[in-house]
Amino acid sequence: MRLGIFLVLFSMLSPVLAGKGDKDKRRPFEMNVIKTDQQIRIDGQLDEEIWGEVEPISGFVQQFPEEGDPATEMTEVKMIYDDDFLYVSAVMYDKTPGANIVSSLKRDFIFADNDAFGVILGPYDDGNNGFFFSVNPWNIQLEGLVNNGTNVSEVWDNRWYSAVQRYEGYWTVEIAIPFKTLRFTEGTDYWKVNFIRNDLKNFETSSWVPVPINQRITNLAFTGYMNWEHPLRKTGPNIALIPYAAGNTSKDFQGGTPSEQGGAVGLDAKVALTPSLNLDLTVNPDFSTVEVDQQQTNLNRFELFFPERRQFFLENSDLFSDFGFRQIRPFFSRRIGIATDSMGRSSNNRILYGARLNGNVGDNLRVGLLNMQTANEDEIGFPGQNYTVATFQQKVFSRSSIAGIVVNRQTTTPGEVGSSIPDFNRMVGVDYNLASRDNKWNGKFFYHQTFSPHKSGDEYAHASYLGYNTKNWHIMWNHEYVGENYNAEVGFVPRRGYWRFEPSVQYRFFPKGKKVLQHSFRLSYDTYTDRDFSFMTDEWRTFTYRLEWKNTSSLNFRVFNEYVYLFAPFDPTRTGGERLEAGTDYRFTRAGVTYTSDTRKFFNYSTQVYHGEYFNGDRFYWRTNLNYRIQPYGNISLFAEYNKINMPAPYNNADLWLVGPRFEVSFTDELFLSTFVQYNNQIDNININTRFQWRFRPVSDLFIVYTDNYFPEYMQVKNRSLVLKLTYWINV
């Protein structure tokens, strides 16, 4: 049965496997990068003699709004290198009147919200993995890892250098990227590359190598070639030590306990075993200064997902976290460091140490190995755990890959008194990731099997996704099966024992004219059934219309019909009231509209309104996001979400508010202060998180983080904490 399903799925790939070659011999976009022994001063002035000897790359074309047309403003780019650095210089002509648009002085800005220049590097010939470096006119930096061909992980943080000069009618940038920061195969004679520019004054995104309007501008499927004058060699030992020291004080007012003070020291290390393979080590890691999660109103019957934010887990995180689907993740790193007591309450589980090997072995094989050890939590009877994850990803055809993963959680003190934690949990899986040369076809097909004590039969999950994406059409098919006993304890799998089918079709067109960018129409169907197809458990039928203007504003209209069968009693307000009975079913319809204003304006906003039936009652939903940009020194923003749920007696009505003002101030490009306040009456809490950061050297920081939680009614304090942490990057 399972083998038959997969044979059918793989037969669907036949239309997309025609082009199997790794490299287009025509290579229409190509540049030669010469080696220099001149000293390059990174000041943005481009006055070194070598820059005058290099032929510039130009002729950028628009991705949008007018795909393929020449960019309104010219951009010229040059590249050189020496033994230690890759150097990039660029001149962005800027004759359009008005100030450049810069969101703030904070590092890792949003590229789409800024005038900016960027370079995309593909050191490997797989068309899927690379690096992205970007600078805006105020010399604020953004770096990220490109994975899966097009996704940019902007949480990656590493050392590189840049400088900008602003002149009348143009601005210049000079970039130096250490080869020790990059990962590459030694002896290679070319990399893939593209240069992109965001010109918000003209509402244009342009690039050296053209990128279709229906693709992301960072897509590595659309790159040229940079040919090294001499093959690249290893740059010598590459070891970085990142020690930290932290102190904290906290008080639990709700529990009435005395104030507690503590301190910790720890160490992270990065060791480049080869230019393309990195070993990360951590001892007594501390994550107290990680940015707080944005809260969510929970009207769901299943667990909510919050993304990983801890730096140790983020570099090349796709090697570990991108297996499976969004709701069928065999490995979710946020499970590491969480302890659950016998009452089901969660608390922190101290991580003692960890190691993570990740990177490439040659151009076409990536490998990952993770091992983490947590401490015994004697107070709640939670034993220490060891987590091991091993992965590989082998390129096949032009840009596709076969990937495998093994996850093992092992209790290191089995038989601990008071513990109900099984001794082990294991998962083995294989994924096939499909990506055609031109990225019109994308897909994923996987099979995962778990192994747990006291469980047998139906311990597997499999799924398929196949998408076809052109300028006018986006057609998608998805199926999922999760067995009743599929038990990925270190993953994120909020529901089990179901089949899911999810086809959709979208048509879009781009009218000629000065105001409208595109119209799009989408029909989608999403259904869950039980394992035997005997009855349907959930269903959504959705129609969406979207209108986008060339001034960055948009309007979205959506109507959907939903069916729900309740396996267990459920309170639709999640406020502890009377619950709808298990075994009952409901069908209801809602409609709504979303409008987003011109994001280039200092003041911009979006608002969303939905109304309609909700189980056996009705629901009104409203959300707004307001943002005022004090360019370039900060942002003041506010999101507010309101759910008004009316249910017939004896069920609860509810007025649920989630309000979150945020204040961000960038005193300089090294000194930042942010305050995030969140009021959530569903959990009866006000949270205040203030985070001060001083980046006194590249990737070296001083943090001060203050956190308060209050009861909203009388502003009575629940708990309070203050953390001081210093990190320092040392190259050995």
C-alpha positions in Angstrom: 0.0 0.0 0.0 2.7 2.5 1.1 5.0 1.5 -1.8 2.1 1.9 -4.3 1.4 5.4 -3.0 5.0 6.5 -3.5 5.2 5.0 -7.0 2.2 7.1 -7.9 3.7 10.2 -6.4 7.0 9.8 -8.2 5.3 9.1 -11.5 4.0 12.7 -11.2 7.6 13.9 -11.5 8.0 12.9 -15.1 7.1 16.2 -16.7 9.8 18.1 -14.7 12.9 15.9 -14.9 13.9 16.6 -18.5 16.8 19.1 -17.8 19.3 17.2 -15.7 22.5 19.0 -16.5 24.2 20.9 -13.7 25.5 23.9 -15.7 24.2 25.9 -18.6 27.1 25.9 -21.1 25.9 29.1 -22.7 26.5 31.1 -19.4 25.0 34.4 -20.7 25.7 36.3 -17.5 29.4 35.9 -16.6 32.1 38.1 -15.0 35.8 37.5 -14.3 37.0 38.3 -10.8 40.6 39.3 -10.6 43.0 38.9 -7.7 44.8 41.9 -6.2 47.6 42.5 -3.9 46.6 46.1 -3.3 45.4 47.1 0.1 41.7 48.0 0.0 40.5 50.5 2.5 36.8 50.0 3.2 35.5 53.6 3.2 33.0 53.7 0.4 35.1 56.1 -1.7 36.2 53.6 -4.4 39.5 55.5 -4.9 41.9 52.5 -5.0 43.7 52.1 -8.3 42.4 48.6 -8.8 38.8 49.7 -8.9 39.5 51.8 -12.0 41.0 48.7 -13.8 37.9 46.5 -13.3 35.1 46.5 -15.9 31.7 47.2 -14.2 28.7 45.0 -14.4 25.5 47.0 -15.3 22.4 46.7 -17.3 20.0 45.9 -14.4 16.5 45.0 -15.5 13.3 45.2 -13.5 11.7 42.3 -11.8 8.7 44.5 -11.0 6.7 46.4 -11.7 7.6 46.1 -15.4 9.3 42.7 -15.7 12.2 42.8 -18.1 12.3 46.5 -18.7 15.5 48.4 -18.0 15.8 49.8 -14.4 15.0 53.5 -14.1 18.2 54.2 -12.2 21.5 52.7 -13.3 23.6 50.4 -11.0 27.3 49.5 -11.6 29.0 46.7 -9.7 32.6 45.5 -9.5 34.3 42.6 -7.7 37.9 41.7 -6.8 39.5 39.5 -4.2 42.7 38.8 -2.3 43.8 35.9 -0.1 41.5 36.9 2.8 38.5 38.9 1.4 36.0 39.1 -1.4 35.5 42.8 -2.2 32.3 44.2 -3.8 31.8 47.8 -4.9 28.7 49.4 -6.3 27.5 52.7 -7.5 23.7 53.3 -7.3 22.7 56.3 -9.4 19.8 58.1 -7.8 18.5 61.0 -9.8 14.9 60.6 -8.8 14.0 63.5 -6.4 13.4 62.8 -2.7 15.1 61.2 0.2 16.1 57.6 0.3 13.8 55.3 2.3 15.5 53.7 5.3 13.4 51.9 7.9 15.9 52.3 10.8 19.5 52.1 11.8 18.9 48.6 13.2 20.9 45.7 11.7 19.1 43.0 9.7 16.6 45.4 8.1 13.8 44.2 5.9 15.1 44.4 2.3 11.7 45.1 0.8 11.2 48.1 3.1 14.4 49.9 2.3 16.4 51.4 -0.6 19.2 48.8 -0.7 21.8 47.0 -2.7 22.4 43.3 -2.3 24.7 40.5 -3.5 23.6 36.9 -3.7 26.5 34.3 -3.6 26.2 30.6 -4.5 29.5 29.0 -3.7 28.1 25.6 -4.4 26.8 24.4 -7.8 23.5 23.1 -6.3 21.4 26.1 -7.1 19.8 25.9 -3.6 22.3 27.1 -0.9 24.2 30.4 -0.6 24.6 33.7 1.1 23.0 37.1 0.9 24.6 40.4 1.9 22.9 43.8 1.7 23.5 47.4 2.6 21.2 50.4 2.6 22.2 54.1 2.0 23.0 54.6 5.7 25.4 51.6 5.7 23.1 49.4 7.8 23.9 45.7 7.1 21.8 42.7 6.4 23.2 39.2 6.0 21.4 35.9 5.6 21.7 32.3 4.5 19.9 31.3 1.3 18.4 27.8 1.5 15.9 25.8 -0.6 16.9 27.9 -3.5 15.0 31.0 -2.5 14.4 31.3 1.3 16.7 33.8 3.2 17.3 33.1 6.9 18.1 36.6 8.1 18.8 35.5 11.7 22.3 34.3 10.7 24.9 36.6 12.1 28.6 36.8 11.1 31.5 39.2 10.5 31.9 41.3 7.4 32.6 45.0 6.6 31.0 47.8 4.6 31.0 51.5 4.1 28.7 53.9 2.2 29.2 57.4 0.8 26.2 59.5 -0.3 26.6 62.1 -3.0 24.3 64.3 -5.1 22.6 62.0 -7.6 24.2 58.7 -6.5 25.5 56.7 -3.5 28.4 54.2 -3.3 29.0 51.1 -1.3 32.2 49.1 -0.6 32.0 45.6 1.0 34.6 43.3 2.3 33.5 39.7 3.1 36.1 37.5 4.8 36.4 34.1 3.1 36.4 32.7 6.7 32.8 34.0 7.0 31.8 32.1 3.9 31.5 28.3 3.2 32.8 27.0 -0.1 34.5 24.0 -1.7 38.3 24.4 -1.9 39.7 24.5 -5.4 36.6 25.8 -7.0 37.1 28.1 -10.0 33.6 29.7 -10.2 30.6 30.7 -8.0 27.1 31.6 -8.9 26.2 35.3 -8.3 23.5 37.9 -8.7 23.2 41.5 -7.7 19.9 43.1 -6.8 18.7 46.6 -6.0 15.5 47.8 -4.3 14.6 51.3 -5.4 11.5 52.3 -3.4 11.2 55.8 -4.7 10.5 54.3 -8.1 8.8 51.2 -6.7 11.3 49.0 -8.5 13.2 45.9 -7.7 15.9 45.1 -10.3 18.7 42.7 -10.8 21.7 41.9 -13.0 20.4 38.4 -14.0 16.6 38.8 -14.7 14.3 37.1 -12.2 10.6 36.5 -13.2 8.0 38.5 -11.4 6.4 35.4 -9.9 9.7 34.3 -8.2 11.6 35.7 -5.2 14.4 38.1 -6.2 16.8 36.1 -4.1 16.2 32.8 -6.0 19.5 31.0 -6.8 17.8 29.5 -9.9 18.5 32.9 -11.5 22.2 33.6 -11.2 25.2 34.3 -13.4 28.8 33.1 -12.9 31.8 34.8 -11.3 35.0 33.2 -12.5 38.0 33.3 -10.1 41.3 34.3 -11.6 42.9 31.5 -9.5 41.0 28.6 -7.9 40.2 29.3 -4.2 42.3 27.8 -1.5 41.8 27.3 2.2 42.4 30.6 4.1 44.2 29.1 7.1 42.8 28.2 10.6 39.3 29.5 11.2 38.3 29.2 14.8 36.1 31.7 16.7 35.5 31.7 20.4 32.4 33.5 21.8 32.4 33.6 25.6 29.7 35.2 27.6 29.1 36.3 31.1 25.5 36.9 32.4 23.9 38.0 35.6 20.2 38.2 36.6 17.8 39.0 39.3 14.2 38.0 39.5 11.2 37.9 41.8 8.0 35.8 41.7 5.5 38.2 43.3 2.6 35.8 42.6 4.3 33.0 44.5 5.5 35.3 47.3 9.0 34.0 47.1 12.1 36.1 47.9 14.1 37.7 45.1 16.6 35.4 43.4 20.0 36.4 41.9 22.2 34.3 39.7 25.0 34.4 37.3 26.4 32.3 34.6 29.4 32.0 32.2 29.5 29.9 29.1 31.2 29.5 25.7 30.3 29.1 22.1 32.9 28.1 19.5 32.9 27.9 15.8 35.5 25.7 14.2 35.9 25.5 10.4 37.0 21.9 9.8 37.2 22.7 6.1 36.2 25.8 4.2 32.7 24.3 3.7 32.2 22.3 6.9 31.7 23.9 10.3 31.6 22.6 13.9 29.6 24.6 16.4 30.1 23.9 20.1 28.3 25.3 23.2 28.9 24.9 26.9 26.2 26.1 29.3 24.4 28.2 26.7 22.3 31.1 27.8 19.2 32.3 25.8 17.9 34.9 28.2 18.3 37.8 25.8 16.5 36.2 22.9 13.8 38.4 21.5 10.4 37.6 23.1 7.7 35.8 21.1 4.7 37.7 19.7 1.7 36.3 21.5 -1.3 34.8 19.6 -5.0 34.6 20.5 -5.6 30.9 20.6 -8.9 29.8 19.2 -7.4 26.6 17.8 -8.0 23.1 19.0 -4.4 22.3 18.5 -0.9 23.5 19.6 0.3 26.8 18.3 3.7 27.1 16.6 6.4 29.7 17.6 9.6 29.8 15.6 13.1 29.1 16.8 15.0 32.3 17.8 18.1 30.9 19.6 21.3 31.7 17.7 23.0 28.4 18.2 20.3 26.5 16.3 20.0 28.9 13.4 23.0 28.7 11.0 22.2 26.1 8.3 19.0 25.4 10.4 17.3 24.1 7.2 19.5 21.0 7.4 17.6 20.0 10.5 14.3 21.9 10.5 13.1 21.7 6.9 12.2 18.0 6.9 8.5 17.3 6.5 5.8 20.0 6.3 4.8 22.9 8.4 2.4 20.8 10.5 4.4 17.6 10.3 7.9 18.6 11.5 9.9 15.5 12.6 12.4 17.8 14.4 11.6 21.1 16.1 14.6 22.5 18.0 12.4 24.4 20.5 11.6 21.0 22.1 15.2 20.9 23.4 15.4 22.8 26.7 11.7 22.2 27.7 10.7 20.1 30.7 7.2 19.0 31.5 6.2 17.9 35.1 3.6 15.3 36.1 0.8 18.0 35.9 1.6 18.8 32.3 3.2 22.2 33.2 6.2 23.3 31.1 9.4 24.9 32.4 13.0 25.5 31.2 15.3 22.4 31.1 18.9 23.6 31.4 21.1 22.7 28.4 24.5 21.6 29.6 26.4 21.4 26.3 25.9 20.8 22.7 27.7 20.3 19.4 26.5 20.8 15.8 28.4 19.8 12.6 26.9 21.3 9.5 28.0 22.2 5.9 29.0 20.7 2.6 31.2 17.8 1.6 31.9 18.8 -2.0 29.4 20.8 -4.0 26.5 18.3 -4.0 26.4 16.8 -0.5 25.4 18.6 2.7 25.6 16.9 6.1 24.4 17.8 9.6 24.9 16.3 13.0 23.5 17.7 16.3 24.0 16.5 19.9 22.6 18.2 22.9 22.6 17.2 26.6 20.2 18.6 29.2 20.3 18.5 33.0 18.3 16.6 35.5 15.5 18.8 36.9 15.1 17.2 40.3 12.5 19.6 41.6 9.9 18.4 39.1 11.3 14.9 38.6 12.4 15.4 35.0 15.4 13.4 34.0 18.3 14.5 31.8 17.9 14.0 28.1 20.3 13.5 25.2 19.1 14.7 21.7 20.9 13.5 18.6 20.0 14.5 15.0 21.8 13.3 11.9 20.9 14.5 8.4 22.2 14.5 4.9 21.1 16.2 1.6 22.3 15.0 -1.7 21.8 17.0 -4.9 20.2 15.1 -7.8 19.3 16.4 -11.3 19.6 20.2 -11.8 18.4 21.5 -8.4 16.6 18.7 -6.6 17.8 16.7 -3.7 17.3 13.6 -1.6 17.5 14.1 2.1 17.5 11.8 5.1 17.1 12.4 8.9 17.5 10.4 12.1 16.3 11.8 15.4 16.9 10.2 18.8 15.9 11.4 22.2 17.4 9.3 25.0 16.8 9.6 28.7 20.2 9.6 30.3 19.0 8.7 33.8 16.4 5.9 33.0 14.2 4.8 35.8 14.4 8.2 37.6 11.9 8.2 40.5 8.7 10.2 39.7 9.4 10.3 36.0 6.9 9.1 33.4 9.2 10.0 30.5 9.8 7.0 28.2 13.4 5.9 27.9 13.7 6.9 24.2 11.9 8.2 21.1 13.3 7.8 17.6 12.4 8.9 14.1 13.8 7.9 10.7 12.8 9.7 7.5 13.6 10.4 3.9 12.5 13.5 1.9 12.7 14.1 -1.9 12.9 17.9 -2.6 12.0 18.8 -6.2 13.1 22.0 -7.8 13.3 22.4 -11.6 16.0 24.5 -13.3 13.7 27.4 -13.9 11.8 26.9 -10.6 8.5 26.5 -12.3 8.1 23.1 -10.7 8.6 22.6 -6.9 7.7 19.8 -4.7 8.4 17.6 -1.7 7.7 13.9 -1.0 8.5 12.3 2.3 8.1 9.1 4.4 8.9 9.2 8.2 8.7 6.4 10.7 8.9 6.7 14.5 9.9 4.2 17.2 8.7 4.4 20.8 8.2 2.1 23.7 4.7 0.7 24.2 3.5 1.7 20.7 3.2 -0.4 17.6 1.5 -0.2 14.2 0.6 3.0 12.3 3.7 4.8 13.4 4.5 6.5 10.1 3.7 9.6 8.1 4.0 10.4 4.4 3.0 13.4 2.3 3.4 15.0 -1.1 3.5 18.5 -2.4 3.7 19.5 -6.1 3.5 23.1 -7.3 3.6 24.7 -10.8 4.3 28.4 -10.8 4.4 30.7 -13.8 3.7 34.4 -14.3 0.0 33.8 -14.6 -0.7 30.5 -12.9 0.1 28.9 -9.6 -1.3 25.4 -9.3 -0.7 23.2 -6.2 -1.5 19.7 -4.9 -0.8 18.5 -1.4 -1.6 15.2 0.4 -0.7 14.2 4.0 -1.1 11.1 6.1 -0.2 10.9 9.8 -0.7 7.6 11.6 -2.4 7.3 14.9 0.8 6.2 16.6 3.2 8.5 14.7 5.1 9.9 17.7 7.7 12.5 16.8 8.3 13.7 20.4 11.1 16.1 19.3 9.0 17.4 16.4 5.9 19.6 15.9 2.9 17.4 14.9 -0.2 19.0 16.5 -2.6 16.3 15.2 -2.4 12.6 14.3 -4.6 9.9 12.7 -5.7 11.6 9.5 -5.6 12.0 5.8 -5.4 15.5 4.3 -5.9 16.7 0.7 -5.3 20.3 -0.3 -5.4 21.3 -4.0 -5.5 25.0 -5.1 -5.3 27.1 -8.2 -4.4 30.7 -8.6 -4.6 32.9 -11.7 -3.0 36.3 -11.8 -2.5 39.0 -14.5 -0.5 42.2 -14.7 -2.4 45.0 -16.5 -0.7 47.7 -18.4 -1.0 51.0 -16.7 0.5 53.3 -14.1 -1.4 52.3 -11.0 -2.3 48.6 -10.8 0.5 46.0 -10.5 -1.6 42.8 -10.5 -5.0 41.1 -10.0 -5.1 37.5 -8.6 -7.9 35.0 -8.0 -7.4 31.9 -6.0 -9.6 28.9 -5.3 -8.5 26.4 -2.7 -9.9 23.3 -1.0 -8.6 21.7 2.2 -10.0 18.6 3.8 -9.1 16.2 6.6 -10.6 12.7 6.8 -10.1 9.8 9.2 -7.6 7.1 8.4 -10.2 4.8 6.7 -11.9 7.6 4.6 -15.1 6.7 6.4 -16.0 10.3 7.3 -14.7 13.9 6.9 -13.4 15.7 10.0 -12.5 19.2 8.7 -13.0 21.1 5.4 -12.3 24.6 4.1 -13.5 25.9 0.7 -11.9 29.3 0.0 -12.0 32.0 -2.6 -9.5 34.9 -2.5 -9.2 38.0 -4.7 -6.1 40.2 -4.3 -5.4 43.6 -5.9 -1.9 45.1 -5.7 -1.1 48.7 -6.7 2.3 50.0 -7.8 2.5 52.2 -4.8 3.0 49.1 -2.6 -0.6 49.1 -1.2 -2.9 46.1 -1.6 -6.5 44.9 -1.0 -7.4 41.3 -0.3 -10.9 39.9 -0.2 -11.5 36.4 1.2 -14.6 34.2 1.7 -14.5 30.7 3.1 -16.8 27.9 4.2 -15.6 25.7 7.0 -16.8 22.3 8.4 -15.6 20.9 11.7 -16.3 17.6 13.4 -15.4 17.6 17.1 -13.6 14.5 18.4 -13.4 16.0 21.9 -15.4 18.6 23.9 -14.3 22.1 22.9 -14.9 25.6 24.1 -14.8 27.9 21.0 -13.7 30.9 23.1 -10.9 29.1 25.0 -12.0 30.9 28.2 -12.9 27.9 30.3 -16.7 27.9 29.6 -19.2 25.3 28.7 -17.8 23.1 25.9 -19.5 21.9 22.7 -20.1 18.1 22.9 -17.8 15.6 21.3 -19.3 13.9 18.2 -21.1 17.1 17.0 -20.3 18.8 13.7 -20.7 22.4 12.4 -20.6 24.2 9.1 -20.2 27.9 8.9 -19.2 30.7 6.5 -17.2 33.9 7.0 -15.9 36.7 4.8 -13.4 39.4 5.2 -11.2 42.1 3.7 -7.6 43.2 4.3 -6.1 46.6 3.2 -2.4 47.5 3.4 -1.4 51.1 2.8 1.7 52.5 0.9 4.6 51.1 3.0 7.0 53.8 1.7 5.2 56.5 3.7 6.4 57.5 7.2 3.0 56.5 8.5 1.6 53.2 7.1 -0.9 50.7 8.3 -2.8 47.6 7.5 -6.3 46.5 8.7 -8.2 43.3 8.5 -11.9 42.6 9.2 -13.8 39.3 9.1 -17.3 38.5 10.1 -19.6 35.5 9.9 -20.8 32.2 11.5 -18.6 30.4 14.1 -19.6 27.0 15.2 -23.2 27.5 16.5 -22.7 31.3 17.0 -20.9 34.1 15.2 -17.6 35.8 15.3 -16.3 39.3 14.4 -12.6 39.6 13.9 -10.6 42.8 13.6 -6.8 43.4 13.4 -4.8 46.5 12.6 -1.1 47.3 12.4 0.0 50.9 12.7 3.6 52.0 12.0 5.3 55.3 12.1 8.8 55.5 10.9 11.0 58.2 12.4 13.6 57.9 9.7 16.2 56.6 10.2 16.2 56.5 14.0 13.3 54.3 14.9 9.8 53.0 14.6 6.7 53.3 16.7 4.2 50.5 15.9 1.0 49.1 17.3 -0.9 45.9 16.5 -4.3 45.4 18.0 -6.5 42.3 17.5 -10.1 41.9 18.7 -12.3 38.9 18.6 -16.0 39.2 19.5 -17.6 35.8 19.8 -21.3 35.4 20.5 -22.5 31.9 21.4 -26.0 30.7 22.5 -26.6 29.8 26.1 -25.1 28.1 28.0 -21.8 28.7 26.1 -19.5 31.6 26.9 -19.5 34.8 24.9 -16.1 36.5 24.7 -14.5 39.8 23.9 -10.8 38.9 23.4 -8.2 41.6 23.0 -4.5 41.2 22.0 -2.7 44.6 21.9 1.0 45.1 21.3 2.7 48.5 21.1 6.4 48.4 20.2 9.0 51.2 20.4 12.3 50.8 18.6 15.0 53.4 18.8 18.3 53.2 16.9 20.6 55.8 18.5 23.4 54.7 16.1 24.1 51.7 14.0 25.6 50.1 17.1 23.2 51.1 19.9 19.6 49.9 20.0 16.7 50.0 22.4 13.3 48.3 22.0 10.3 48.0 24.2 7.5 45.6 23.4 4.3 45.6 25.5 1.7 42.9 25.0 -1.8 42.9 26.6 -3.7 39.5 26.3 -6.9 39.3 28.2 -7.4 35.6 27.1 -4.5 34.7 29.4 -5.1 37.7 31.8 -1.6 39.1 31.3 0.3 42.2 30.4 3.9 41.6 29.4 6.6 44.2 29.1 9.9 43.4 27.5 12.6 46.0 27.2 15.8 45.1 25.4 19.0 47.3 25.2 21.8 46.2 22.8 25.2 47.7 22.3 27.2 46.1 19.5 30.6 47.4 20.5 32.5 45.2 18.0 31.3 43.0 15.1 29.2 40.1 16.6 30.1 41.3 20.1 27.3 42.7 22.3 26.2 44.0 25.6 22.5 43.2 26.4 20.3 44.5 29.2 16.8 42.9 29.2 14.0 43.8 31.6 10.8 41.8 31.7 7.6 42.3 33.7 4.3 40.4 33.8 1.2 42.0 35.3 -2.4 41.2 36.1 -4.3 43.7 33.9 -7.1 44.6 36.2 -5.1 46.3 39.0 -1.6 46.2 37.4 -0.5 43.8 40.1 2.9 42.4 39.4 3.2 38.6 38.7 6.9 38.4 38.2 9.8 40.6 37.2 13.4 39.9 36.0 16.5 41.8 34.9 19.3 40.2 32.8 22.7 41.7 32.0 24.8 39.7 29.4 28.1 40.4 27.6 29.3 38.4 24.6 32.6 38.8 22.8 33.8 37.3 19.5 37.4 36.2 19.5 39.1 35.0 16.3 41.9 32.5 17.1 
